[in-house]
Amino acid sequence: WYSAFRFLVQNAERWQRTTGNTWTPNDAAATSSTNPIDAWVLSELEALVGFVHTEMQAYRLYTVMPRLVSFLDQLTKWYVRLNRERLKGNEGDEESNVGLSVLYRTLLKVASIMSPF
């Protein structure tokens, strides 16, 4: 998941250089994105959050790590790969900002889920 984080940092810095503005995650833009890949990753993220909460309440912690690893694998292999050009700004600065905000939101939530482990 470090590679997804590094990709986020590199492209946020690139966004700042090209626009001349400071990049800050836009949670409203992330949650209202109409991009189907964004909707997919956010849906998977919410399903993961629900699964983790359910499993932790039942003290089945051993089931959480495989699901976290699977999600991170999907995030790096599918979300980042399919959105690479968009995140790099090839579809415009606004689309890049939305994609980076979705990636930021996803990584932040995953980090908070992983914190007990």
VOPAGU-2260 file (C-alpha; in pm, 1 decimal, decimal comma):
REM VOPAGU-2260
SITE   aa  ch    i         X         Y         Z
SITE  TRP   A    0       0,0       0,0       0,0
SITE  TYR   A    1     307,0     215,2      22,9
SITE  SER   A    2     316,2     233,4    -356,4
SITE  ALA   A    3     -37,2     379,0    -365,1
SITE  PHE   A    4      60,0     633,6     -99,8
SITE  ARG   A    5     376,6     727,6    -286,7
SITE  PHE   A    6     179,1     762,1    -609,5
SITE  LEU   A    7     -63,1     996,4    -428,9
SITE  VAL   A    8     219,1    1213,4    -292,4
SITE  GLN   A    9     398,2    1233,9    -627,3
SITE  ASN   A   10      86,1    1332,6    -815,2
SITE  ALA   A   11     -30,8    1578,7    -549,9
SITE  GLU   A   12     308,6    1749,3    -584,6
SITE  ARG   A   13     273,3    1744,2    -963,4
SITE  TRP   A   14     -77,0    1895,0    -933,6
SITE  GLN   A   15      60,7    2174,7    -716,4
SITE  ARG   A   16     339,0    2249,5    -965,0
SITE  THR   A   17     107,4    2260,3   -1267,0
SITE  THR   A   18    -176,3    2457,5   -1108,5
SITE  GLY   A   19      24,6    2679,6    -875,7
SITE  ASN   A   20    -220,9    2600,1    -595,0
SITE  THR   A   21    -176,7    2397,9    -278,6
SITE  TRP   A   22    -343,0    2058,3    -310,8
SITE  THR   A   23    -583,3    1973,4     -33,1
SITE  PRO   A   24    -812,3    1670,5     -41,7
SITE  ASN   A   25   -1168,3    1758,6    -133,4
SITE  ASP   A   26   -1392,6    1511,4      48,5
SITE  ALA   A   27   -1710,7    1650,4    -106,1
SITE  ALA   A   28   -1570,8    1604,4    -457,2
SITE  ALA   A   29   -1450,7    1254,9    -370,8
SITE  THR   A   30   -1787,1    1134,7    -242,3
SITE  SER   A   31   -1982,8    1296,2    -525,5
SITE  SER   A   32   -1758,1    1173,3    -807,3
SITE  THR   A   33   -1942,9    1036,4   -1109,3
SITE  ASN   A   34   -1647,4     828,4   -1224,0
SITE  PRO   A   35   -1749,2     458,6   -1211,8
SITE  ILE   A   36   -1406,7     346,7   -1090,9
SITE  ASP   A   37   -1424,9     596,5    -804,5
SITE  ALA   A   38   -1771,0     468,0    -715,6
SITE  TRP   A   39   -1639,7     110,2    -722,4
SITE  VAL   A   40   -1344,5     174,7    -490,5
SITE  LEU   A   41   -1552,4     380,9    -246,6
SITE  SER   A   42   -1817,4     107,7    -241,1
SITE  GLU   A   43   -1553,6    -158,8    -174,8
SITE  LEU   A   44   -1407,1      61,8      96,7
SITE  GLU   A   45   -1740,6      98,5     276,0
SITE  ALA   A   46   -1798,4    -277,1     248,8
SITE  LEU   A   47   -1454,1    -332,1     401,8
SITE  VAL   A   48   -1527,0     -90,2     687,0
SITE  GLY   A   49   -1852,7    -272,4     763,1
SITE  PHE   A   50   -1680,9    -610,2     749,2
SITE  VAL   A   51   -1401,0    -500,3     982,4
SITE  HIS   A   52   -1645,2    -357,3    1237,3
SITE  THR   A   53   -1859,5    -672,2    1229,9
SITE  GLU   A   54   -1562,5    -905,0    1265,3
SITE  MET   A   55   -1402,1    -701,3    1543,4
SITE  GLN   A   56   -1726,3    -692,8    1742,3
SITE  ALA   A   57   -1737,7   -1072,1    1718,0
SITE  TYR   A   58   -1365,5   -1096,7    1810,8
SITE  ARG   A   59   -1282,0   -1270,1    1481,1
SITE  LEU   A   60    -971,4   -1063,9    1419,7
SITE  TYR   A   61    -803,8   -1340,4    1219,1
SITE  THR   A   62   -1051,9   -1283,9     933,5
SITE  VAL   A   63    -973,7    -913,3     898,8
SITE  MET   A   64    -614,4    -920,7     773,9
SITE  PRO   A   65    -678,2   -1135,4     464,6
SITE  ARG   A   66    -962,0    -903,7     362,1
SITE  LEU   A   67    -746,5    -593,4     420,3
SITE  VAL   A   68    -465,0    -740,0     211,6
SITE  SER   A   69    -710,5    -829,2     -64,9
SITE  PHE   A   70    -851,5    -475,9     -67,7
SITE  LEU   A   71    -506,2    -318,0     -83,0
SITE  ASP   A   72    -418,4    -552,5    -368,7
SITE  GLN   A   73    -729,9    -441,0    -558,3
SITE  LEU   A   74    -656,4     -77,8    -480,6
SITE  THR   A   75    -303,6     -87,9    -619,8
SITE  LYS   A   76    -363,4    -328,7    -908,5
SITE  TRP   A   77    -695,7    -198,0   -1031,7
SITE  TYR   A   78    -781,7     146,8    -902,5
SITE  VAL   A   79    -439,0     303,8    -943,7
SITE  ARG   A   80    -365,6     127,5   -1272,1
SITE  LEU   A   81    -699,9     209,0   -1431,2
SITE  ASN   A   82    -682,4     571,6   -1313,2
SITE  ARG   A   83    -312,0     633,3   -1366,3
SITE  GLU   A   84    -351,6     876,2   -1656,8
SITE  ARG   A   85    -640,5    1056,9   -1487,0
SITE  LEU   A   86    -449,8    1091,7   -1159,7
SITE  LYS   A   87    -148,5    1224,2   -1349,1
SITE  GLY   A   88    -362,3    1504,3   -1490,0
SITE  ASN   A   89    -404,6    1385,0   -1848,5
SITE  GLU   A   90    -781,8    1437,1   -1824,4
SITE  GLY   A   91    -751,8    1784,1   -1672,0
SITE  ASP   A   92    -662,4    1929,6   -1336,3
SITE  GLU   A   93   -1014,0    1905,2   -1193,6
SITE  GLU   A   94   -1045,7    1533,5   -1275,4
SITE  SER   A   95    -700,7    1478,7   -1129,5
SITE  ASN   A   96    -802,8    1659,4    -810,9
SITE  VAL   A   97   -1114,9    1443,9    -773,2
SITE  GLY   A   98    -921,9    1121,3    -834,0
SITE  LEU   A   99    -647,8    1219,3    -590,8
SITE  SER   A  100    -911,8    1308,7    -331,5
SITE  VAL   A  101   -1072,8     965,1    -370,5
SITE  LEU   A  102    -734,9     796,1    -334,6
SITE  TYR   A  103    -654,2    1009,3     -28,6
SITE  ARG   A  104    -990,1     929,4     134,1
SITE  THR   A  105    -939,7     559,8      65,3
SITE  LEU   A  106    -586,2     547,9     204,0
SITE  LEU   A  107    -684,9     747,7     511,7
SITE  LYS   A  108    -972,6     512,6     592,7
SITE  VAL   A  109    -757,4     204,3     534,0
SITE  ALA   A  110    -492,0     345,9     767,5
SITE  SER   A  111    -751,1     400,9    1038,8
SITE  ILE   A  112    -887,3      48,4     991,5
SITE  MET   A  113    -538,1     -99,2    1008,6
SITE  SER   A  114    -438,0      94,8    1320,9
SITE  PRO   A  115    -540,4    -176,8    1571,0
SITE  PHE   A  116    -333,5    -430,6    1384,2
